[in-house]
Amino acid sequence: MPTLFSPTRLASLALAGAAVALLAGCSSTRPPEGIQAVAPFELARYEGRWYEIARLDHRFERNMNDVSATYQQQPDGSVRVVNRGFDEVKKEWREAVGKALFTGSPQTASLKVSFFGPFYGGYHVAALDPGYRWAIVVGPDRSYCWILSRDRQIAPALREQLTTRVAALGIDPQNLIWVSQQRKDPQP
């Protein structure tokens, strides 16, 4: 019988705790000034697994590679969010499960996300491929930015194009961490 505080359970709690710390510091669920969320937006096309290609550094993802996020619409209109990644220091997979809600119309890609409790942080798709193959996501301010892709790797020309788009959002692309996607996640 597993114990309440198994190493896997503790790792999951630590990841959730880090997400809580992030969200507690995020008082705004609106996009940063001068950035608009994508509209029109179709959640049905956005659902599924996305691979983290690049991000700005934050302690809740520090030392993480092979990071992915999976989004699934729920019957109540909310979105289930499952973030997974490999901790290079602890040599183990970590997971955090959260809930996202649209901050307005579901046709606008502006949501608030909570991984624990009543604290929500902004999640705004600031740029999106017409075929829903890549996305640039920002948080409540310009210190949060992620480049996501349906594919584990992107072509150098696309990387350059997305870096230029990040800069146009007022975010220094020199600060991006390019995420290794070498391991196969044991979860489907």
C-alpha positions as a LaTeX table, in Angstrom:
\begin{tabular}{lrrr}
\hline
Residue & $x$ (\AA) & $y$ (\AA) & $z$ (\AA) \\
\hline
Met1 & 0.00 & 0.00 & 0.00 \\
Pro2 & 1.53 & 3.36 & $-0.99$ \\
Thr3 & 2.25 & 5.81 & 1.76 \\
Leu4 & 0.78 & 9.31 & 1.78 \\
Phe5 & 4.27 & 10.81 & 1.38 \\
Ser6 & 5.89 & 8.61 & $-1.27$ \\
Pro7 & 8.71 & 10.23 & $-3.27$ \\
Thr8 & 6.40 & 10.54 & $-6.29$ \\
Arg9 & 3.66 & 12.14 & $-4.17$ \\
Leu10 & 6.17 & 14.57 & $-2.62$ \\
Ala11 & 7.46 & 15.54 & $-6.07$ \\
Ser12 & 3.90 & 16.17 & $-7.25$ \\
Leu13 & 3.17 & 18.25 & $-4.15$ \\
Ala14 & 6.37 & 20.24 & $-4.68$ \\
Leu15 & 5.40 & 21.00 & $-8.30$ \\
Ala16 & 1.90 & 22.01 & $-7.23$ \\
Gly17 & 3.36 & 24.14 & $-4.42$ \\
Ala18 & 5.64 & 25.90 & $-6.88$ \\
Ala19 & 2.66 & 26.57 & $-9.14$ \\
Val20 & 0.79 & 28.01 & $-6.14$ \\
Ala21 & 3.71 & 30.30 & $-5.37$ \\
Leu22 & 3.63 & 31.50 & $-8.97$ \\
Leu23 & $-0.09$ & 32.07 & $-8.97$ \\
Ala24 & $-0.12$ & 33.77 & $-5.58$ \\
Gly25 & 2.25 & 36.34 & $-7.05$ \\
Cys26 & 0.09 & 36.82 & $-10.11$ \\
Ser27 & $-2.65$ & 39.21 & $-9.15$ \\
Ser28 & $-3.79$ & 39.96 & $-12.69$ \\
Thr29 & $-5.61$ & 37.64 & $-15.03$ \\
Arg30 & $-5.54$ & 40.18 & $-17.88$ \\
Pro31 & $-2.90$ & 40.22 & $-20.62$ \\
Pro32 & 0.02 & 42.62 & $-20.18$ \\
Glu33 & $-0.61$ & 46.14 & $-21.42$ \\
Gly34 & $-0.22$ & 46.32 & $-25.20$ \\
Ile35 & $-0.69$ & 42.57 & $-25.74$ \\
Gln36 & $-3.99$ & 41.19 & $-26.97$ \\
Ala37 & $-5.09$ & 37.58 & $-26.76$ \\
Val38 & $-5.81$ & 35.81 & $-30.03$ \\
Ala39 & $-9.36$ & 36.06 & $-31.36$ \\
Pro40 & $-11.09$ & 34.24 & $-32.87$ \\
Phe41 & $-9.95$ & 31.23 & $-30.84$ \\
Glu42 & $-11.23$ & 27.65 & $-30.99$ \\
Leu43 & $-10.62$ & 25.61 & $-27.85$ \\
Ala44 & $-11.50$ & 22.39 & $-29.68$ \\
Arg45 & $-8.50$ & 22.98 & $-31.97$ \\
Tyr46 & $-6.22$ & 23.99 & $-29.08$ \\
Glu47 & $-6.97$ & 20.90 & $-26.99$ \\
Gly48 & $-4.42$ & 18.12 & $-26.71$ \\
Arg49 & $-0.69$ & 18.00 & $-26.02$ \\
Trp50 & 1.70 & 20.87 & $-26.62$ \\
Tyr51 & 5.47 & 20.69 & $-26.16$ \\
Glu52 & 7.33 & 23.52 & $-24.48$ \\
Ile53 & 9.96 & 24.74 & $-26.94$ \\
Ala54 & 11.16 & 27.77 & $-24.96$ \\
Arg55 & 10.29 & 29.71 & $-21.81$ \\
Leu56 & 11.44 & 32.48 & $-19.55$ \\
Asp57 & 13.06 & 31.20 & $-16.36$ \\
His58 & 10.96 & 30.70 & $-13.22$ \\
Arg59 & 11.63 & 28.60 & $-10.18$ \\
Phe60 & 8.59 & 26.38 & $-10.72$ \\
Glu61 & 10.15 & 25.08 & $-13.95$ \\
Arg62 & 13.83 & 25.40 & $-13.07$ \\
Asn63 & 15.90 & 22.37 & $-14.13$ \\
Met64 & 12.98 & 21.02 & $-16.17$ \\
Asn65 & 13.23 & 19.57 & $-19.66$ \\
Asp66 & 10.87 & 17.50 & $-21.78$ \\
Val67 & 8.03 & 19.73 & $-20.60$ \\
Ser68 & 4.55 & 19.36 & $-22.08$ \\
Ala69 & 1.11 & 20.74 & $-21.37$ \\
Thr70 & $-2.13$ & 18.94 & $-22.18$ \\
Tyr71 & $-5.43$ & 20.79 & $-22.36$ \\
Gln72 & $-8.86$ & 19.14 & $-22.22$ \\
Gln73 & $-12.24$ & 20.87 & $-22.13$ \\
Gln74 & $-14.49$ & 19.73 & $-19.30$ \\
Pro75 & $-18.30$ & 19.42 & $-19.37$ \\
Asp76 & $-18.63$ & 22.54 & $-17.17$ \\
Gly77 & $-16.72$ & 24.66 & $-19.72$ \\
Ser78 & $-13.48$ & 24.73 & $-17.74$ \\
Val79 & $-10.23$ & 23.36 & $-19.15$ \\
Arg80 & $-8.20$ & 20.65 & $-17.43$ \\
Val81 & $-4.48$ & 21.46 & $-17.64$ \\
Val82 & $-1.80$ & 18.81 & $-17.08$ \\
Asn83 & 1.79 & 20.05 & $-17.05$ \\
Arg84 & 4.53 & 17.41 & $-17.06$ \\
Gly85 & 8.29 & 17.60 & $-17.23$ \\
Phe86 & 11.50 & 15.87 & $-16.30$ \\
Asp87 & 13.44 & 17.33 & $-13.37$ \\
Glu88 & 17.12 & 17.07 & $-14.38$ \\
Val89 & 18.34 & 17.40 & $-10.78$ \\
Lys90 & 15.99 & 14.89 & $-9.13$ \\
Lys91 & 15.98 & 12.63 & $-12.19$ \\
Glu92 & 12.22 & 12.14 & $-12.11$ \\
Trp93 & 9.04 & 13.17 & $-13.90$ \\
Arg94 & 6.92 & 15.84 & $-12.23$ \\
Glu95 & 3.30 & 16.68 & $-12.88$ \\
Ala96 & 0.87 & 19.43 & $-11.91$ \\
Val97 & $-2.84$ & 19.33 & $-12.70$ \\
Gly98 & $-4.78$ & 22.56 & $-12.88$ \\
Lys99 & $-7.98$ & 24.18 & $-14.06$ \\
Ala100 & $-8.37$ & 27.04 & $-16.52$ \\
Leu101 & $-11.36$ & 29.31 & $-17.06$ \\
Phe102 & $-11.96$ & 31.84 & $-19.81$ \\
Thr103 & $-11.79$ & 35.40 & $-18.49$ \\
Gly104 & $-14.37$ & 36.51 & $-21.06$ \\
Ser105 & $-15.62$ & 35.08 & $-24.33$ \\
Pro106 & $-14.40$ & 31.55 & $-25.17$ \\
Gln107 & $-13.61$ & 32.91 & $-28.64$ \\
Thr108 & $-10.76$ & 34.95 & $-27.10$ \\
Ala109 & $-7.66$ & 33.06 & $-25.92$ \\
Ser110 & $-7.48$ & 34.74 & $-22.53$ \\
Leu111 & $-7.79$ & 32.42 & $-19.55$ \\
Lys112 & $-6.96$ & 32.26 & $-15.88$ \\
Val113 & $-5.29$ & 29.11 & $-14.54$ \\
Ser114 & $-5.11$ & 27.64 & $-11.06$ \\
Phe115 & $-3.04$ & 24.66 & $-10.01$ \\
Phe116 & $-4.02$ & 24.78 & $-6.37$ \\
Gly117 & $-6.74$ & 26.54 & $-4.46$ \\
Pro118 & $-8.38$ & 29.83 & $-5.29$ \\
Phe119 & $-5.28$ & 31.54 & $-6.75$ \\
Tyr120 & $-5.39$ & 32.19 & $-10.49$ \\
Gly121 & $-2.78$ & 33.51 & $-12.89$ \\
Gly122 & $-3.24$ & 34.85 & $-16.40$ \\
Tyr123 & $-2.73$ & 32.60 & $-19.45$ \\
His124 & $-2.98$ & 34.45 & $-22.74$ \\
Val125 & $-2.27$ & 33.10 & $-26.21$ \\
Ala126 & $-0.62$ & 36.13 & $-27.79$ \\
Ala127 & 0.21 & 34.51 & $-31.16$ \\
Leu128 & $-1.13$ & 31.34 & $-32.75$ \\
Asp129 & $-0.40$ & 29.49 & $-35.95$ \\
Pro130 & $-3.52$ & 29.39 & $-38.19$ \\
Gly131 & $-3.21$ & 25.58 & $-38.17$ \\
Tyr132 & $-2.78$ & 25.48 & $-34.37$ \\
Arg133 & 0.77 & 24.03 & $-34.74$ \\
Trp134 & 2.56 & 26.59 & $-32.51$ \\
Ala135 & 1.60 & 29.21 & $-29.94$ \\
Ile136 & 3.21 & 32.01 & $-27.95$ \\
Val137 & 1.70 & 32.31 & $-24.48$ \\
Val138 & 2.23 & 35.10 & $-21.96$ \\
Gly139 & 1.19 & 35.47 & $-18.36$ \\
Pro140 & $-0.05$ & 38.54 & $-16.51$ \\
Asp141 & 3.15 & 40.43 & $-17.36$ \\
Arg142 & 6.10 & 40.16 & $-19.71$ \\
Ser143 & 8.16 & 38.07 & $-17.27$ \\
Tyr144 & 6.11 & 35.01 & $-18.27$ \\
Cys145 & 6.43 & 33.69 & $-21.81$ \\
Trp146 & 6.30 & 30.26 & $-23.40$ \\
Ile147 & 6.70 & 29.06 & $-26.97$ \\
Leu148 & 4.66 & 25.90 & $-27.49$ \\
Ser149 & 4.50 & 23.52 & $-30.43$ \\
Arg150 & 2.59 & 20.39 & $-31.38$ \\
Asp151 & 5.97 & 18.95 & $-32.38$ \\
Arg152 & 8.91 & 18.23 & $-30.06$ \\
Gln153 & 11.30 & 20.13 & $-32.34$ \\
Ile154 & 10.83 & 23.12 & $-34.63$ \\
Ala155 & 12.75 & 24.09 & $-37.74$ \\
Pro156 & 15.43 & 26.81 & $-37.40$ \\
Ala157 & 13.45 & 29.16 & $-39.67$ \\
Leu158 & 10.37 & 28.82 & $-37.43$ \\
Arg159 & 12.51 & 29.32 & $-34.34$ \\
Glu160 & 13.79 & 32.59 & $-35.80$ \\
Gln161 & 10.26 & 33.69 & $-36.76$ \\
Leu162 & 8.91 & 32.98 & $-33.26$ \\
Thr163 & 11.87 & 34.71 & $-31.61$ \\
Thr164 & 11.07 & 37.80 & $-33.70$ \\
Arg165 & 7.41 & 37.61 & $-32.60$ \\
Val166 & 8.45 & 37.35 & $-28.94$ \\
Ala167 & 10.59 & 40.48 & $-29.36$ \\
Ala168 & 7.64 & 42.29 & $-30.97$ \\
Leu169 & 5.66 & 41.58 & $-27.78$ \\
Gly170 & 8.26 & 43.51 & $-25.79$ \\
Ile171 & 9.95 & 40.41 & $-24.37$ \\
Asp172 & 13.72 & 40.00 & $-24.69$ \\
Pro173 & 14.25 & 36.75 & $-26.63$ \\
Gln174 & 17.83 & 36.58 & $-25.28$ \\
Asn175 & 16.27 & 35.51 & $-21.97$ \\
Leu176 & 14.47 & 32.49 & $-23.43$ \\
Ile177 & 15.52 & 29.05 & $-22.26$ \\
Trp178 & 15.34 & 26.56 & $-25.13$ \\
Val179 & 13.91 & 23.34 & $-23.72$ \\
Ser180 & 15.37 & 19.96 & $-24.58$ \\
Gln181 & 12.77 & 17.47 & $-25.77$ \\
Gln182 & 14.77 & 14.23 & $-25.87$ \\
Arg183 & 12.94 & 11.90 & $-23.46$ \\
Lys184 & 9.69 & 10.11 & $-24.19$ \\
Asp185 & 7.14 & 10.93 & $-21.50$ \\
Pro186 & 5.92 & 7.66 & $-19.94$ \\
Gln187 & 2.40 & 9.12 & $-19.75$ \\
Pro188 & 0.26 & 8.98 & $-22.89$ \\
\hline
\end{tabular}
